[in-house]
Amino acid sequence: MAAWDTHVTVACVVERDGRYLMVEERDKRSGRLVFNQPAGHLDPGETLPEAALREVLEETGWHVRLTAVLGLGLYTLPDASATYLRTTFLAEALAPVENASIDPDIHAVHWLSHGEILAISDKLRSPLVLDVIERQRRGLRYPLDVIHAS
């Protein structure tokens, strides 16, 4: 029996003036450009909130403040080669970092409207991307203290 390839990831939905902070990145498996929220893997020794703040800064050059948890998502790649457990946070944009150094895997950083995201839905990294935006738009939120570590 093959080992189960699982990944713990985080993401942030950051909405400002009706636009969402999105990154355009190259999918390493397919080689195509895809759109995602700022997101990435949990590093050893990090908490989920620490990882989320780090990923937003590294991928977009923005400081944000986490305000809520939007939910947990489980996504298995279509070929079943990997499964991702993704914690998505809602965050408030505070300020861009002047002359920020963006992760080299990021092709571009965008502020996109809901309609623009719907128009590129075939280019989203996974179904989780649109799902969490729709959760945010419906007002679904959980307090940050729903996450705890010991």
Backbone hydrogen bonds, N-H to C=O, Kabsch-Sander energy under -0.5 kcal/mol:
donor,donor_aa,acceptor,acceptor_aa,energy
5,D,3,A,-0.7
6,T,4,W,-1.0
7,H,83,T,-2.0
9,T,7,H,-0.6
9,T,85,L,-2.8
10,V,40,G,-2.7
11,A,87,T,-1.9
12,C,38,P,-1.7
13,V,89,F,-3.0
14,V,12,C,-0.7
15,E,13,V,-0.5
15,E,91,A,-0.7
16,R,19,R,-2.9
19,R,16,R,-1.6
20,Y,112,L,-3.6
21,L,14,V,-2.6
22,M,20,Y,-0.6
22,M,110,H,-3.2
23,V,36,N,-3.2
24,E,108,A,-3.0
25,E,23,V,-0.6
25,E,34,V,-2.8
26,R,105,D,-1.1
27,D,25,E,-0.6
27,D,32,R,-3.0
28,K,26,R,-0.5
31,G,27,D,-3.0
34,V,25,E,-3.3
35,F,123,K,-2.5
36,N,23,V,-2.1
40,G,10,V,-2.1
42,L,8,V,-2.3
46,E,43,D,-2.0
51,A,47,T,-2.3
52,A,48,L,-2.2
53,L,49,P,-2.4
54,R,50,E,-2.3
55,E,51,A,-2.7
56,V,52,A,-2.2
57,L,53,L,-2.0
58,E,54,R,-3.0
59,E,55,E,-2.6
60,T,56,V,-2.1
61,G,56,V,-0.7
61,G,57,L,-1.6
62,W,56,V,-0.8
63,H,95,A,-3.0
65,R,92,E,-2.3
67,T,90,L,-3.0
68,A,90,L,-1.4
69,V,142,Y,-3.0
70,L,88,T,-2.8
71,G,88,T,-1.3
73,G,86,R,-2.9
75,Y,73,G,-0.5
75,Y,84,Y,-2.5
77,L,82,A,-2.5
80,A,77,L,-2.6
83,T,5,D,-2.6
84,Y,75,Y,-3.2
85,L,7,H,-3.0
86,R,73,G,-3.2
86,R,84,Y,-0.7
87,T,9,T,-2.3
87,T,85,L,-0.5
88,T,71,G,-2.7
88,T,86,R,-0.6
89,F,11,A,-2.8
89,F,87,T,-0.5
90,L,68,A,-2.6
91,A,13,V,-2.6
92,E,65,R,-2.9
94,L,63,H,-2.7
95,A,63,H,-1.2
97,V,61,G,-3.6
98,E,96,P,-0.5
100,A,97,V,-1.4
102,I,100,A,-0.7
103,D,58,E,-2.8
106,I,103,D,-2.2
107,H,24,E,-2.8
107,H,105,D,-0.6
108,A,24,E,-1.5
110,H,22,M,-3.0
112,L,20,Y,-2.6
112,L,110,H,-0.6
114,H,18,G,-0.6
117,I,113,S,-2.1
118,L,114,H,-2.5
119,A,115,G,-2.0
120,I,116,E,-0.9
120,I,117,I,-0.7
121,S,118,L,-1.4
123,K,120,I,-3.0
124,L,121,S,-1.1
125,R,35,F,-2.7
129,V,126,S,-1.3
130,L,126,S,-0.6
131,D,127,P,-1.9
132,V,128,L,-2.2
133,I,129,V,-1.1
134,E,130,L,-2.5
135,R,131,D,-2.0
136,Q,132,V,-2.2
137,R,133,I,-2.5
138,R,134,E,-1.6
139,G,136,Q,-1.3
140,L,135,R,-2.2
142,Y,69,V,-2.0
146,V,143,P,-2.0
147,I,144,L,-1.8
148,H,146,V,-0.5
